[in-house]
Amino acid sequence: MTAVQASHKAKESLRPYTVHTAVITTVLCILAMLLAVTGSIIERSLDGVGMTHKGLRVEDGLLLLLPALGILITSAFRNGTDRWIGETTGILTVCDLGFLDCSSRLWLWRKRVGVSLLANALLIVSCLPSLLLAMGALATLHLSASTADGTLHLLLPVHLLMGAVLLMMLPIRLYFAAAALPLCYLKQPHRSAFTVWRYTLYCTKGICGKLLYNRLRFAVSLLIPFRWFSAYPAMLAAEMLLCDSNRQKILPDL
């Protein structure tokens, strides 16, 4: 399935449910704004509190705490949203829906939180090698500026920068693997978080270009007023269709 076919099928499947898609987009936007405002208020209220001798502040810890809190809050809503999209597009089978109906909402929420936290943690960690190489290149470039002949010294930062650029492929790969997270989680919610994440890598193998093209296609609709109400759920549905089509070739038993 191509990105164009997936987007057309997603739009056709969600066309009779314009009110549902508008509610989904509106609620997600409201949640995002509330989390951003709450984080800003907490950071301002703690400004200057708990300053250490190294210049660290208490609100620096919020850089990790607030995203985790956002995942806790939005996971319950995304569970219902992704399930509705999977059911509407026909991706989830009767067996999948039956297992989800028999499962506790609290248990599904806990599993979704664990998978989402792992995905975000791996994405952050995957950026560290590239960041370290870039910092090393800047430090080497700064030291080579004080030498008489910096020609040879420039080769090292150039190689470090090349390595940093190449290593950026790792977080990009993990970023697109997260597109299959709703599909793999809904298909196998009883699996461990590491197993679900491993399935996402399989389901997105060889289709990262299609996922990128799909997001670029919907990016235009997201910028048009009143179109973004239906564009965002359609984009999620198209990504789920692409990942499911690829899954049937790589992991047919999933």
N, C-alpha and C positions, 0 to 999 in steps of 0.2 A: 504494500500500500504506500502510495506517495503522500507527501505532505498536502498536496492540493486535494487529493481524494479524501484524506482524513478530515480536512477542514470542511469540505462540502458535506460529508456524512455527519459530522458533528453539528453543523448548522441546521441540517434537515431534521436531525433527531431532537434538537432543542427548540426548534421553531414553534411548536405548539405550547411551549412552556415559557413564554416571555416574562410572565409575572414571576415565576420561580427564579429564573436567571437574574432578573433585576433585584430580587430580594437577596440572593446569594452575594452578588457584587456589592450591594449597599451595606449589608451586614459586615462583610470582610473589610470594607473601607472604614466603617465606623469603629470596628475593633482595632484596626491599624492606627487610626487617629487617636483613640483613647489610650492605647499603649504608648504612643509617642508623647502625648501630653502628660501622661502619668510619669513617664521616665524623666521628662524635662522638669516637672515639678519636684520630683524626688531629688534630682541632681542639684537644683537650685537651693532646696532646703538644706542639703548637706554640704553646700559649698563652703570650703574652709574648715570643715569639721574633721577631726581626726588626722590632721596633718602630721606626717612623720618626719624624721630628720633627713630622709632621702627624697622628700618632696612628694611622696605618695599620699593620696587622699582616699577617704572612705568611698567616695563616689566612683573611684576607678574600678572598684569591684563590681559596680553595676554594669560594666561593659559585658560581663559574663552572666550576671544574674538576670538582667532585664530580658535578653533574648530567650533565656530558659523559661522565664515567667510567661513571655509571649507564646511560647510553644505550648505551655500548660493550658493557657486560656483558649487558644485557637484550635487545639487538637480535637476537642469534642465537636466543634462546629464543622471542621474539615472532614471528620469521620462521616457525618451525615451527608455533607455535600458531595464528597467523592463517591459514596455509595449510591446516591441518587443519580449522579452522572453515569456511573457504571451500569446501573439498572436501566436507565433511559436509553443508553446507546446499545444495550444488549451485550455488553462485555461480560457482566457477571451472570453466571449460569444459575439455574435453580438450586444446585448444590451449594454454590457460593452464598446465595441469599439465605438458604436454609440454615447454614452454619452460623451466619451473622445474626439471624433471628434468634437462634438458640443461645447466643453468647450474651453475657452481661454487658451493658453499656459501660459500666465502670471498668471492667476488664479490657474491653476494646480501647477505651480511652488510655488506660495505663500502657497497653502495648503500643499504641500510636505515639504516645509521648516518648517512650523508650527508643523507638525507631527514629523519630524525628531528631531527638537529642544526639543519637549516634551519627546520623547523617550530617548534622551541622558541625559536630565535633570533628569528624573526619575532614570536612571541607575546610575548616579553620586550620587544622594540622597540615593539610596538604599545601597550604600557602606558605608555610614556614620555610621550607628549603629554598624556594625562589626568593623570598624576602631576605634570608640570610646571605645568599649569593649577591643580591643587589646591594646590601649594606656593606659586604666585603669589597665589592667593586668600588663603591664610593670612598671607603676608607683607603683602599690602595691608590686610588686616583689622587686623593688628598696628600698622601705621603710622597707620591712620585712627583708632585708639583714642586717639592723643595729640592729635588736632585738636579744635578747639572745637566745630565743627559737622561731625559725621561722617556726616550723612545721605547727602550726595552721594557721599562716599567709600565708603559701603557698597554702592552700586550696582555698582561695579567688581568686588569680590569675589563678589557674587551672580552676576554674569554669568560670571565665571571658573569658579565652581563649576558653573553650568549647563553650560558648555562641557566641563568635566571629566566630568560625568555622561554627556553625549551621546557624548563620545569613548570612553567605556568600551564602547560598542557594537562598536568595532573589535576589541579583544582577545576579546570574547565571540564575535564572528563567526569569528575565527580559531580559537578554542577548539573550536567545533563543527565547523569544517572539518577539524580533525585527526581527527574520527571516521571520515572517509572515507580516511584515510591508508593503512590496511592494504589496503583494496580497490584503490585506485588504484596502489599500489606493486606488488601482486601481479599486477594486470592489465598493467602496463607497467613492469616493473623495469628495462628497458633505457633508459628515458627519463631525462633529467637531473632533478636534485632540484627545480629551479624548475618544470619542466613537470609533474612529479607533483603538486607543491603547487598549481599552477594547476588541475589536474584536480579536486583535492579541493574547491576553491571552487565549481566547476561542479556537482559531484555533490551538494553540500549546499545548493545554491541553493533556497530556499523551503521547506526541511524542518528548519530549526533548531528550530522549535517542536516538531516530532515527535521530534527527538532529545532535547530537554529533557524532554518528557513520558515518553519511553522510559526515561531515566535515573532520573526520579522514581519510575516504576513499580518498577524493580528496586532502588531504594534501600531500600525496605521489606524486600525479601527479603535484602539484604545485612546487615541488622541482626538477622535471625533466626538463631540458632545452627544450624549444620549446613546451613542453606539456602544460605548464601553460597558453598558449595563448587560448586554448579551454577549459582548466580545470576550470577556474574561472567562466565563464558564465554557464558552465554545472552544477557547484555546486549551483549557484543561481537558475537555472531552477529546479534542483532536490529538493531544499528546497521549492520552490514554489509549486511543485507537491505534496510534502508531506503535506504541510499546506493546500492545496486545497482538498486533499483527506480527511484529518481530518475535514475540514470545512463542507464538504458535510454531515458528520454524526452529527456534533454539531450545525452548523448554515446553514442549507440547503437553507434558504431564502436570504442569503447574496449574 
